[in-house]
Amino acid sequence: MPEDYVALVRRNYDFVNAIGRTGAEFVDPEDVAPELWARVSPDIELHERSDLPDAKVYRGRDETKAFWRKTQELFAEFHWEPREFVDLGDVIVVDATLVGVGRGSDVPIEATEADVFWFRDGMLVRLAGFPTKEEALDAARSWPS
């Protein structure tokens, strides 16, 4: 029976969204959801949205934590509201809305985003955000190229 990656991705969003408002201290994703973190490949690639200034690719678990640290430094609160999960087997595309509150400014933000989760042998090997669902689906179907 194939792995239910959609359920795993849903749990990922549930854990991230349960963090709520953060303070100055870093909330480590490994501490929040160790059973999910165990499914993150040691050589994971996390790609920021290409439409962001200075978009970066984070490689490995430590750099992935650096992404989460940066996100928590920018936002006092953030969560994703998934609208649709597209199951492509070892690749899951999630059409979502990102909602956040700026740290220090308390300015609310809301943005449409599509996230792509790539799995291999039960492990998350790549995660990337895109400004549109169409771009996410194109990337999902073409990787690895």
N, C-alpha and C positions, 0 to 999 in steps of 0.2 A: 504494500500500500504506500503510495507516495506521501511524502511529508506535507503536512498542512501549514505551508508557509504563510498563508493569509492569517491564520489564527496567531501565529508567532508575531507577525507584523502588527496585528491588532493589539496584542499584549504589550508590544513595544510602545505604541502610542499611549496606551492606558498608563503605563509606568511613568513615562515622561510627563504626561498631563497631570498625574497625581502629585508631582513635586510641588506645584503651586508657586507661591512667591518665595524667592530666595533672598538671603542676606549676603553679607560680604564673604562668608565662608563657602567654598566650592562644594557643590553637591555632586559627588562622584557617581556616575551611572553604574559602576561596578558594585557600589554599596547599595544603591537603590534597587537594582534588579540583577543580582548575581547569576541567576539561572539564565537570564537572557544574555548577559555579558559573556557567559561561557560559550555562547553560540556565535560570538564575534571572532572571526578569523584573525590570527596574529598578524597576517599581512593585509588586513582590510584597507580599502581605499574609500575615503569619505570625500566627495566632491561637493564644494559649495556651488551654489547657483552661479552659472556663468555670467548672468546679468548683474551680479554684485560687483562693486568696485573692489579690486584686489582679490578676486576670487582665488581660493587656494584649494589644493588637494592635500588632504591629511592621510599619511600612510602609517599603518600600524596602530596598535591599541593606544600607545602613549600619545601619539599625535591626535588620535580621535578624541581622547580626553581633553586635549588642548582646544579642540573645536568646542566642546561642551563648556569648558572654562571660559572661553571667549564669549560664547553665547550668554552665559550667566553674567558676565561682566557688562554686556550691552543691555541686557533685559532683566528687570527685576522679576518679571513673570512672563512666561511664554507657554503656549500649548498649540497643538495642531488639532483641527477639527476635520477628521477624515470624512469625505462625502462618498467616495467610491473606491473599491478595491478591485483591481483588474488582475486576475490570476493568469499568468503566462507560464505556469509550471515552476521553473526554478527562478523566475523573475516576477516580482509583484510591483505593480504600479499603483500608487495611491494619489488620488486627486483630493486635495485638502485645502483648508484655509489655515494660515498661520496667524495667531493672535498673540500680541505681546504688549508689554508695558515697559517703556524705556527706563533704565536704571538712572535715578537721579532726576529725571525730567518728569516721570510719570505720564509721559505722552503715550497714548495708546496707538498701536499700529495694527493693521490687518492687511494681509496679502494672500493672494491665491498662489498655491504652490502645488507641484506634482513631484512626488518622491518615488524613486525607483530603488528597490532592494533586490540585489542579486545574491543568490545562494549557490553554494557548491558543496556537495557532501554534507548537507545539514548545517553548514556554517555560512554566516553572512560575510561575503567577500567584497562587496562593493555597495555603496549607498551614495546616491546623487540626487540633488534637488534641481528642479527646472521651473521656469516661470509659467509653463503651460503643460497641459496634459498631452497635447500633440507632440511636443518636444520630448517629453518623458517616454511616450510610447515609441517614438522613433529610436531613441537611445536604447530602450529595453530590447527592441527587436534587432538592433545592429551590433550589440556587444556580446561577446568579443568580436571585433571586426578583423 
